[in-house]
Amino acid sequence: MNLVTGGAGFIGSHLVAALLAEGEEVRVLERPGVNVDHLPGDRIELVRADIRDQAAAVQATRNCRHVYHLAADPNLWRRDVREFDAINFHGAMNIIRAALDNGAERVLHTSTESILTPTHGDRGSVEQLELYESDMVGPYCRSKFRADSAVRELAAAGAPVVLVCPTLPIGPGDRLLTPPTRMAIAFCRGELPAYLDCRLNLVDARDVATGMIAAMRRGKTKRRYLLGGHNQQLADWLRILGSLTDRPLPRWTVPYPLAMTVAFFSEGWATHVSGKMPLATVTGVRLTRRSMFVDPGPTLAELGLVARPVQESARDAVAWYRSLGWLQ
């Protein structure tokens, strides 16, 4: 049995599909209230639970040979910032420790490229990069860093835990609308008047799923696997989407100081008045200043992976948006 936490999410749903295509048994853990209608309910075992619930984590991980932990809060702002640690750190460790205690042969933890932004010295190879909490940008990144560090400690002690860091996922299938997909749809609809250019590494979510299976089966512990694809400026990604939707690049680029000012006031309004997700986040803007191109080559070579072209991911994503009526 394979357990996939966060199996209704963008990457998780592709991972579930890939495992089922190989004839694997799949159990999906999703929190109550999350829409799972797009999952093949007759082919999976669905568990509704919150990863912050330690007893539920123990129950969900029983009789599982492989545990893929993807569930996390991917947002860069919360009214109560303690939620980041509760879900991304303590929740992650609930699942991982429960899986190990229940005898799982292998556990895969999903970290994030967002923590691979050191401020000190030579950045070197991200697979072996030494990171410090002082490097982290905002509470989201700190929570993911703490989980990353705890997992690496477990691996160093001999636990069968594999660590992967996907870069920015693109492509079809993001029914829960992560921030990159929301931006892509807004651009395709002509509703993105300006943008803050930055460096990205784009990878198709389907390729991430394939990479996770490869890392689970063949990956080594005590290192990170960077599941990435192609380096692109944000402007280049928008041009590719624009070529498929007849949309020009937005006329204005936002200067960093202006973006930070907008983010500061947007978060203030969201925190003290609306309670809704802000237009821009301070963490998101700060990450654009730290953005960098990365080389996933060593991971792709070791695991035998090939990243599909960005143009293919864009074409499939736009066709999928249209099929759901999101571009009308």
Secondary structure, DSSP 8 states (H G I E B T S, - for coil): -EEEETTTSHHHHHHHHHHHHTT--EEEEE-TT---TTS-TTTSEEEE--TT-HHHHHHHTTT-SEEEE------S--SSTHHHIIIIIIIHHHHHHHHHHTT-SEEEEE--GGG----SS----GGG----GGG--HHHHHHHHHHHHHHHHHHHTT--EEEEEE-EEESS--TT--HHHHHHHHHHTT---EE---EEEEEEHHHHHHHHHHHHHH--SSSEEEE--EEEEHHHHHHHHHHHHT----SEE--HHHHHHHHHHHHHHIIIII-S--SS-HHHHHHHHH------HHHHHHHT-----HHHHHHHHHHHHHHTTTT-
